[in-house]
C-alpha cells in the first residue's frame, strides 16, 4: 500500500512545478487522499454485497426496510444519479447518464 502511494505521489509530483520538497509534500497528501477514497469505496461495495445476502435471508418487513434504507444511503455516497428515474445506481450501471431500465424504456429521451 505505501509503495503504491509513493509511486502515485511521484507521478503527481512530476506534473507540478516548483521546489521538489514542496511538490512531493502536496503529491503525498493527494496520493493518501486518493488511497483512502478507494479503500472507503471498496468497503461500501463489500457492504452492498452483504446487504444483498442479508435481504435474501431476512424474513420480516422491518429488517428489509432497514436494509433498503442502508443500501440507498450507500448508493448516494458512491453512486451516480440517473437522469431518467432520479435514483442512484452504481457507476457501472449508468450508460449515457441513465440506468439500464430507463435506457431500455426510453425514459430519458
FENDA-V342614 format. One record per helix or strand. SS is the DSSP state (H for helix, E for strand). FROM is the first residue (numbers start at 1). TO is the last residue. Records with the same first field share a line. If there is no record, write none. Layout:
# FENDA-V342614
SS = FROM-TO / FROM-TO
This chain:
# FENDA-V342614
H = 2-14 / 20-57 / 61-78 / 91-93 / 100-105
E = 80-81 / 88-89 / 94-95 / 98-99
